[in-house]
Amino acid sequence: FGSSRRSMLRFGLAPRPERAPAPATPRRAQGTYDASCGGRLRRAPRPARRLLLHYSTLGLAGLELRRFLRACARSQRPGFRASKRKARLELLQRLRSAGVKAYPTVWCPDGFGIVTDGDPSATSVGRTLPHLSGEIYGQEVSSMLPVEALRWALATSPASAQTGAVSGRQILDLCAAPGGKAMQLAELIGEGGVLVANEASPVRAQTLRANLLRGGLTDFLLLQLDGAEVGELAPAAFDAVLVDAPCSGEGSIRKDPMALDRWAQEGHARQLESRVSLQRKLLESGWKALRPGGYLVFSTCTMNSHENEEQGRWLLRQQQSAQVVDLGPMVGLASMTTEEGFLRIWPHVLDTDGFFVACFRKDPADGGNDFPDMALSDRGSPSLRTLEPDDAASVRTSAIETLGAWPATSGTLAEDPQGNVLLVPVLNEGLRRLSRAAAPGLRVAKRGPQGFECTAELKLVVGDPLGHAEADELAALHAEVGGGLGALSLAAELRREGGDAAGAEKLLEEGLQQGGALDVIGYNSLMKLRSARGDSNGCRDVLQEMKRYGLRPNVRSYTMLIAAHAACGDVAGAEQGLEELRQENLKPNAVTHSALIKAYLKAGSLDKADAFLSGIPASVLEPKHLGGYTLLIEALARKGKAERAGQLMMQARERRLEPTVVTYTALMKAKAVAGDLAGAQKVLADMCSYRLEPNIITYTTLISARTRQSDMAGAGQLMDQMQKSRVNANLFTYTALVSGCAALGDVMCAEATFDEAVEMGLKPDVRLCDSLLAAYVKVGDYAGAKQKLSSMQRWRINPSRLKYARLIDKQQDVTGQTPNIVQRPSREKK
């Protein structure tokens, strides 16, 4: 295995973006979701007949229809977009270290998909430091298409061809929440430009603002208006407009399994008519707000033509100045455009969510207005005054000294009567009426006796330029600025995982109290913290308080109560929690069942866990029940019960639960512990036949099995296979290899492997050092072991914790000198 050492080091120093995995093969069970991404569809979608007939008119029939339905039954493929404003060096490498493997998208230069490997933790990009600091934003890859279409249209416009430069643009996002596309649009405004983001819902607008700030945006105006009114307030004021309209969401069936079923519901025709009417009002408003020569992009995440092509045709009939921009020439997307030049993405074509995009240009001869630029504070507003140059310099200096950076902006610093310093964008006269409906600006500082103090909003905008912030601090900052209950819960959970359980609970309680009256979601967040530390009494207290305030606990509430009992191995308490759930006429779900299985396993009752899992009716099974099978197979693996583990895997398949990499790895471990190396290798081959990529745990399990049988050649082949698959070895992998060398008495090989781990940037732990010392003791080289033990002090490993340290000292005590000193072999020729 030493032959792969240099190439592995090169890969570790210069990682490449992960390539997109091949689409799932038909050998997978059709009509089920993988559990890896939280898919919830229990069956293949069976859309209403009239919907299928409608899709057939769009070219979706026969084999294409079958491919479409299979694609709809797969789990949503997660993704993210990197921020040009905030992304720091080695972003992909840092994400990989956090367990996120990414591959680039074709149509968005800053967009990436995520390889899940069947591991749920691999998709949790929202918990990583790059996401919490605003370097990236989690976003499904097809949803990046509308802004990329606008980017392409602007880049190929006649005006751009003549000037070749991008001056400050005024861009409107008419339906902006939660903010992913708005952050993309902000990269198109250029120096001196302004983004206007509109969201009618106050709650969603607050979340939108927090997300924009975390993305590093400063030159934006946030509106809370009915989108249909914006065009009247700012006619011909924008160079570009995005109308990402509310829709039926058929393209998001991987996220919402009921999306296609709505066609069979009573009143669907009336609901569809209402949505079409709303979309036309938004289109009309967006068109009024567009300048002559400007571009409007209309997009939805649905698949029917009523909300897509027919809306584009309606706009062309209503507006004589509207011209279709053919999106066919966009990179790699020509085959997905309609005859009219609209872009239609079916889920089975690119293995993404479905999407529709249309782009229009307003005839330059339509007339328009030129408006002078002016700052909000230059309008003679009595509430704001422009900050003096010296004070403005002090604010910037304070930010740089405190936070390490000052955001790039073309805005103006102004102060209100309360001493709040705001960063306000420069607006033209055409946006004057809109500014009256917007927040005055970004609060960057507060004047105090000792000077200017930076605000939470500015801290969120700047992010973590020096890379020193903790994850829970960034999440708490996002929650403080308005990120919502989700951000607050995440901050508390990260603080708990950091070891501060009391601080996590206090953070959540204070945040919930500041937010006003608690609801079920808030109480559940509190229960989650108590459940994680096994505080079943605390969970029951929360349940009782919910009932006192007239709130009805839901399935999640009781599930966390069961999980709290499970953490302590309290089977009776967990079973009682399940009975209470049923008495409330609630139906347990897969997570509830898994919590009870954990209770049985914690108490050592494998037979009870097995009987409970096998007794779950097939009618209520869902993909997440695979988690219960995986838990039980892992428990059986620790006992070496490979035969029963294999039977459970077959049972899961018979019940239409598709195993993931995690499940296969658990079965592999069971085979390895039982000494069935051939069986473990067969499990790997079976997993690969289903196009599942082995992860580091899979490889380490097999390498450990090989080294236990002194098959170092086989272990070396697995290391080479890891390198080809771009999977980096971890400490457990190297410990298994060093242990194998030690068992053979190969000191040189053990040292070489140990040194390779250090060169790969891994910090040795007790187990790895213990394995290396075992090699010296195996050949009786106690002097070499003693010397190596001394060198380990630099890693602050306590020698008294190493069993071989005691053995070496014992040998010296008996003989009065280091015994059995042998000549250490030279490593030069090795």
N, C-alpha and C positions, 0 to 999 in steps of 0.2 A: 504493500500500500504506500510505501515511501515514494514510489515513482510519481505519484500525483501531487506531491507536496508543493513544488514550485508553481505549477499551474493553478493550484488552489489559492496560493498566496497572491498571484497576479489577479485572480478573479476577486478576491476580497478587497484588493486595493482599487480596482476599477470595475465596479459592478455595472452591468448593462441592464436596461429596462427589460422586464419580462415580456416575452411574446405572448400573444393571445392564445389560449388553449383551443384545440380543435373543438368544434361543436359536439354535443353529446351524440353518441351513436344510437341507432335504433335498438341496440341490444339492451339498453336501459328499459326498465319497466315504463310503459307509456302511461301518461295520465297521472303521474305522481310528482310531487315536488321533492327536491333534495331538502333535507333538514338543515343543510349547512347555512343557508341564507334566510332561514325563517319562513320558507314557503308554507302556505296553509291550505292549498287546494287538495281535497281528499280524493278527487277523481278527475278524469279527463273532462275538460269543459264541454258541456252539451248546450250550445246556444239555441235560442229559439229558431224555429224553422224559417221565419220571415227574415231573421238577421242573416242566416246562411244564404238565403236567396238574394238578399241585398248585397252580401259580399261577393256572390258569384257574378253580379253585374260589374264588379270592380276587378274581375280577373282571378278571383280566388275560388277555385273549384277543383274537384278531383284530387290529384296528388298534392297540389299546392295547398288545398284546404287541409288535408291530413297533416302536412308539415306545419301549417299554421297552428293547428290544435295541439300538436305535440310540443311546439315551442311555447305555447301559452301555459302548458303544464309544467314547464321548468321554472326553477326559482329565479328571481330577479338578479341580474348580474350587477353588483355594486361598482361604483366608480368615484372619481374625484377629479377636480380641476385645480391645477397649481396657480397660485397668485403671482403675477409678475411684480406686484408691489412688494410682497413680503417674503417670498420664497428665498431661503438661504442655501448655501452650498451643500452639496451631497444630500439633497432632499430625499431622493429615492433610496439611497443607502440607509438613511436614518429611518425611513418608513419600513424598509426590509428588516432592520434590527428590531422594530416594534411589531413585527409579524405581518406586515402588509406588503404583499408582492404585487407589483403593478406592471402593466404593459400599456404602451401608447395607443391612442385611438388614431384612426385615419384622418378624420375630418377636423379635429381640434388639436392644434399644436401643444396646448397645455393640458389636454384631457387624458385621463388614464383609466383603464379598467382594472379590476382587482381580481387576482387569482385566489379562489377560496380554498382549494385543495380539500374540500369537504370538512374544513375545520371552522366552526362558527366564530372562533376568536379572530380568524384571519380577516373577517369583514368589518370588524369594529373600528373603522377608520376614525369615527367620531371621538374615540377615547385617546387618540394619539396626540402627542405634543404639537406636531405640525398643524393638525386641524384646530386644536384649542387656541393656538397662537395666530391663526389666520393665514398660515402659509398655503393651506389647501382648503377646499370646501367639498364635502361629500355631495356628489351629483351623478345621477344616472347618465350614461354617456350619450344616449340619443337625445336627451333634453338639452345638450349643448348645441344641437344643430341650428335652432332658430337664430341665435346670435352669430354663429359662424356663417350662416347664409347672409346675414346683414353685413358682416365684415367683408365677405367676398364681393357683395354688391357695391359697397362703398369703395373698395379697392379697385374695382374695374369700372367705376363710373366715369363719364366723360370729364367731370371736373377734376377727379383725381389724376386722370391721364394727362391733363393739361398742366396742372401745378406740381404734381408729384409730392405734395406736402399735405400734412393733416393739420389744419388750423382748429381752434377750439370749436367743438361741435356741441349743440344742444340736443340731447337724446332723451326720449320719454319711454319709460316702461310703464304701461298703463295698468297692468295687473302684476305687481312686482313680487309679492310675498311668495316664498320665504326669502328670496334674494339671490339665488344661484345665478340666474340669467342677468340680474341687475349688476352683479359684480363683473360678469363678462362684458356687459355693455360699457361699464366704466372704463374699460381699457380702450374703447374706441373714441372717447370724447376728445382726446388730445389736450395739449397745453391750453389752459384758459377755457376749457369746455365745462359743461355742467350736465350731470345726470339728474333727471327728475323721476323719482320712483313713487308710484301711487299705489295705495292699498286702502280700500274702503273700510275694512274691519279694524277697529282700534287695537284689538289684541294681536292680530296678525301684523299690524303696522309696527307695533312695539317690538315684536320679534324680528321683523324685517330690519328695523333700525339697528338693533343689536348685531345682527349678522353683517350688515354693511360696515359697521364700525370695526368689527373684528376682521373684516376683509381689508382694512386699511383705507377705506374710502373717506374722503373729506369734502370733495367738491360735488355734493349732491343736495337735492332738495326733496324732502319727504312729504308727500301729500296724503291726506285721509279723505279723499273725495269719491263720490260715485264716478266711476270711469266714464260714464256717458256724458258728464258735465265738463270734462277737462277741455275738450275741443272748443267749446263756447268761450271758456275763460282765457284760452291762449291760442287763438287762431293763427295758423301759419307760423308758429314759433319754433318748430323743431326741425332739425336736419334729418332725424331718423326717429321712427316710432316702432316699438314692439308691442303687439297685442297678443300676448299668450293667454288666450281666452279660457274662461271656465268651460268645462266640457263634460261629457259622459264618462271619460276616462277608460274607454275600451282598450286602449293601448297599454294600460297599466294593470292588466289582468294578473300579471305575475305578483303584483303587490296587493291587488284587490280582487280576490277570486270571484266575487259576485258581479264583476263589471259586465260580463256578457249576459248574465241571467236577468238583468234588468229589462231586457227586451221582452221577456215573458211576463213581466209584472203588470198588474192592472194600472192604468193611467200613464203607461210609458209614453204613448204618443203625445199626450198633453205635456208631459215633462220635456220631451224632445222639442216640441214647438216653443216652449218657454225658453229653453236654452238657445235655440236658434235665434229667437227674437233678441235676447240679451247680447249675443255675440254680434249681431248686426248693429245694435246701438253702440257697442264698443268700437266696432270697425268704423262707423260713421264719425264717432268722436275722434278717434285716432287720425282719420283722414283729414278732418278739419284742422287738427293741430299740426299737420305736416306742411312744411314749406314747399313751394314749387321746386322741383328738382330733387326733392328728398325721397327717402325710401321708407316704406312701411312693410314690416314682416308680420304676417298672421300665422299663428301656430296653435295646434291643439295636440293632446295626447290621446286622441280617439281615432277610430278607424272608419266610421260610417261617412258617407259622402255628404249627408245633410249638413253636418257641422264642418265640413272641409271644402271639397271642390265647389259645392253649390254656394257656399259663402263667398268664395273668390269670384265666381261668376256674377253673383249678386252685386258685389262691389264694382265690377266692370260695367254692369248695366247702369248702376246708379251714378257713377262718377266718370264722365267722359274723359277726364284728365288722367285716369288710371291706366298704367301700362304694366303688363306682366313682365317680370324679370325671370328669364329662363334659368332655373337652377341646375340644369343638366350638366353644364361644364364644371361644376364644383368637383373637387378632387375625389375620384372613386365613387361618385354617386349618380353617374349618368343613367345607369340601368334602373334607377329607382325613381325617376321622374315621370310624370304623366305627360300626355300629349300637349297639355297646356303649359308645361314647364313647372308645375308644382312638384314638391318633393313628398313622396309617401313612403314611409318606412314600416314594413310589416315585421312583426317580431321574429319570424322564422328566417328572414333574409340575412340579418346581421347578428342574430341572437341577442337582441336588445328589446327594450320596450317599444311599442308602436308609436309613431309620431307622424304629424303632417305639418309641412311648412310651405307657405306661399309668400312670394316677395313681389311688391308693386312699387313702381316709381311714379311720382306725380309730375306731370308735364311741366317743364320749366316755364312754358309760356302762359301758365295759369295765373300769373301775377303773384304779388306777395308784398311783404313789408321788410324794411331794414330797421333794426332797432339798435340804439346805442347801448354799449355795455355799462353797467353800473353796479356797485355793491349795494347790498341791502342797507348798510349804514349810511350810504350816500344819498338816501332819498329824503333826508330831513326828518327821519323817524325820531320822535321824542324819547323812545325807549332805548335806542342804541346810539353810541357814539364811537367813532373810529379811535382806536387806541393810539396813544402817542408813540412815536418811533422808539424812544428809549424804553418805554414799558413793553412794547412789542418785542424788542430785543431781549428784555429780561425774561419774558415768558418762554421764548425759544431757548435761551440759555438754561433756564430751570429745567425744561423738558430734556435737553441733551444731557445735563448733569445727573438728573434723576432716573431717566428712562433709557438713556443711551442713544436717542435719536429724536428728530423732529420730522413729522410727515411731510412728504413732498406735496405741495398744494399751491394753487394760484389764488386762494381765497384771501379775505381780509380779516384782521383781528379787530373785534369791536367789544365794547363793554356795556353791560346794562346797569341800571341804578343800584342793583344789589351787589355789584362787584364781580359778577360772573363774566369771564372773558370767553367770547365765542368766536369761532372761526366760521365766517359766513362766505358763501360762494359769490362770485361775481356774476350777476344776472343781467340780461338785456331787458329792455323795456317791455318786450313781449311776454316776459314771465312775471311782470309786476303783480298782476292780479292773482297769479298762482301763489306767490310768496306770502300773501296774506292768509292763505289756508295751510301754511307749512310751519313747522318748528323753525325758530329763528336761526339755528345753526348748531354747530358742534361745540359743546361746552369743554374747553380745553384747560381752563385754570380758574382759580378763585383768588381774588385779591385779599390779602390778610396783613396783619401787623408786621410780619416778617418777610413780606414779599408775596410772590405768586406761588400757589400750590397747585400741582397738576391734578386733574380730575380723573375719575375712573374711566370716563369716555376716552380721554386722550391715551391713557394706559392701554386700553383695549385696541385703539387704532394703531399704536406703535407696536404692540405685541411683545415679542421676546427677541429683540435684535441680537442680544448677546448670548442667548441660549442658556440663561440661568434660571428661568422661572420654573416652578413646579406645576404639574398638570392640574392639581386641585385649585391652585391660586388662579390660573387662567380661566378655569370653568366658573369659579366663584365670581370673577370679574365680569364674565359674560352674563351671568345671572343678575348681578347687581345693576348692570346697564339696561336690562330688559329682555334677557334671553329666554325668560319664562321658567316654568316649573321644571321642564326637562333639563335645562342648564343647571338649575339649583340642585336637582336630584343627582345629576352627574357629579357636580362638585362635591357633594356630601359623600357619594360612593367612592370617589377617588381618594378623599381624605381618609375614609375608613380603611381602604386598601393600603394606605400609607402607614397604618398603625394607630391612627388617632380616632378611635371609635367615638369617644366622648365628644371630641371637637366636631366630628361629622354630624352627630345628632344635634348638637347645639346650633351648628350652621343651618341645618335644615329647619329646625324649629323657629329660629329667628327670622329666616327668610319667609317662611310660611305665614308667620304672624304679621310681618310687614306687608304681605300681599293681601291681607284682609281675611275674610272668612275661609276656613279650610273646607275642601271638598274631598271626595273619596280618593281622588288621585293624590292629593297632598298627604292624606293619612296613609295611603299605601306606600308612598315614598318613605315615610317614617317607619313603617312596619318593615320595609326591606332592610333598613339599617339594623334594626333590632333582630330581625331574622338571621342576618348574616353572622351575628355573634352568638346565635343560639339562645337568645333571650325570649323564650316562649311566654313567660309571664308578662314581659313588656309588650309583646304582640297582643296578648289578650286584653291588656289595659287599653291599647289603642282601639281594639274592636269594641270594647264596652263604651268608650268615649264617642265613637262614631254613632253608636245606637242611641246614646243619650241626646245627641244633637240631631236626631232624626235622619241620619244618613245610613243607607243600607250597604253593608259590606258586600263586595262582589267576589267572584271566583278568585281573583288575584289576591284579595285580602286573606281568604282562608288558605290559599295555597302557601302564602308566606308564613302563616301560623304553622302549617304542617311542616314546612321547611325548617322552622325554628326548632320544633320537636325532633326532626330528623338529625339536625346537627349534633344533638346530644344523644342520639340513639334511643330516644324515647318513643318506642313503637306504640304504646298505649295512647300517649298524647297525640301522636300523628293520626292514628285511627279515629280517635275522638274528633279531631279537627275535620276529617273527611266526612264523618257522620253529621256534624253540625252543618257542613256545607250542603249536604243533601237535604237536611231538614229545612233549609232556607229555599228549597226548590231550585237550587243551582246545580249545574252539571259540571263535574270535574273535567278538566282538559288534560292534555298530554303533560303539561308542566306539573299539574297537581299529582298525576300518577307517578311521575318521576320523583317527586318529593317524597312520596310514601315509599317508593322502592329504595331511596337513599336511607330512609329510616330503618328498613329491614336489613339493608347491607351494613349500616353502621352498627347494628346490634348483632351482626354475624348470622342473621337468619336468611341464608341464601335460598333455602327451600321455600320459605314464605314469599320472598321476592319473586322467585321463579313462578310459583303458583299464581300470585297476584297478576303478574305481567301476562301470563298465558291465558288468564281468565278474563282479560279485558275484551268485551265484545267487538267483533270485527266492524260492526256498524258505527262505532264511535272512534275507530282508529284514525289517526292523522299522521302525516309525516314526522311530526315532532315526537311521536311515540318511539321513534328509532332511538332517541336519547335514552329511554329506559332499557332497551335492549343493549345498548352500548355499555351502560353502567353495569348491567349484570354480567355481560361477557368479560368486562375488565375485572370484576370481582372473581369470576371463575378462573381467569388467567392467573391471578395471584395465587390461586390454590392449585394451579396446574391441571384443572379439569377441562382438558382440551376437547374431549368428546362431547360433553354437554354444551360447551361454547359453540362448537360447530353446529349442533342441533338447533340452538337458538338463532344462529345466523340463517339457517334454512327456514326456520319458522317465520322470521322477519320477512324473508323474500316471499314466502307463500302468502303472507298477509299484505303484500304489495307495499312493503316498506323498503326503499332502496338504500342499502348500506352505503356509508361514506368512508372516506379514508380513515377516520377515527375508529369506526367500527371494525374495518378490516385490520387495522393495526392492533386492536385489542385481541382479535382472534389469532393474529400472528404471534402475539405475546403468549397466549395460552399454549399454542403449539410449541413455541420455543422453550417455555418453562417445563413442559412435559418431555422435552428432549426430542421432539419430532421436528428435526431441522428440515427434512424434505417436505413435511406438511406446511411449515411456515413459508418455505419458498413457493409452494403451490398457491398459498393464499396471496402472495405478492403477484404472481402471474395472473391469478383470477382478477385481482384489483385492477391491474394494468389493462386487462382485456376490456374493462368497462370504462376505459379512458380516464381513470382516476390517477392523479399524479402522487407518488409517494412523498411524504414530507419527512422532516428531520427525525420525528419520533419513529416513523416506519423504518427508516434506514438504521437508526440506532438500535432498535429492537433486533433487527436481523444481524447486525454486526456483533452485538452482544452474544447472540446465539452461536455465531460462528466462532468467536474467540473462546467461548466456554468449551467448545469441542476442539480447540487448538487449530482451527482451520483459518490460519492467518492469510492464506492465499485468497480464500473466499471473501474474507473481510476486506482485503485490498481491492478486490473487484467491485465490491459494494461502494467503497470510497471513490473509485473511479467513476462509477455510475452516478454517485451524488454530484461529482464535479460536473459531469455532462448535463445533469438536470438543474444545475445552478442552485444547489442546496448546500449551505455552509454547515460544516460539522460544528457541534457544540461541545461543552465540557463532558457531557455524558458519553458522547461518541468517543472522544479521546480517552476517557477513563476506561472504557471497554477495551480499546486497542492496547493501552498500556498494561492492563490486567492480563490480556492475552499474551503479550510479550513476557510479562513476569512469570506466568505459569510455565513458559518454555525456558525460562532462565536466560532470555536474550536481553542483556542489559543495554547493549548498544541500540537496539531497536526501540526499547522502552524510552531511553533518553531522547532519541531522535523524535519520537512521537510527542513526548512531553514538551520538547523545545518548539516543535511545530505549533502546538496549541498556544504557547506563549507568543510566538511570532504572529499568529492569527489574531492577536489582541485579546485573548481569553485570559482571565485571571485564575490561576490554579486554586482549587479548593482542597479541602482535607482529603476527599476521596481520590482525587487525581494524584496528590502527593503520596498518599498511602500506597497506591498501586505502583508508583515508581520505586519506593523503598522496598516493596515486596520483591522486585526484580533483583536488587542487590542482596537481600537476605537469602533469596533462592539459591544464589551461587556462593553464599558464604562471604561476600565482600562487605563486612561490617564497617571497615574503614571508609569505603566509598559511600556507604549508607550514612555514616556519621557526618561525612563532609557534605553530602547532599542535604542532610537534615539542617545543617547550619545555614546553607544558602537559601533555605526556604523561609528564613526569618524575614526576608524582604517583602514577602506576601502576608506578613503578620499572622502566620498560622501557628497556633500554640502547639509546640512539640508534644506536650503532655496528652494531647488529644489523639496522637497517632500511635496506634498499637505497636508499630515497629520501633518507635522511639523507646518504648518500655523494654522491648526485646533486646535492643542494642545495649541499653544500660545494664540489663540483667546479665548479659554475656560478659561485660566488662567487670561487673562486681564479682563474678565467679572466678575469673582467671587473673584478674588484676591488670589485664591489658585487652586491647581489642582482639578478639579471637578470629581464627580462620581468615587472616588477611590474605587475599589473593590478588594477583596482578590484574588490574583492570585492562581489558582489551582495548586496543587502539581503535578510534572511530574513523581514522582517515580513509582507510580502504573500504570500510563499510559504506 
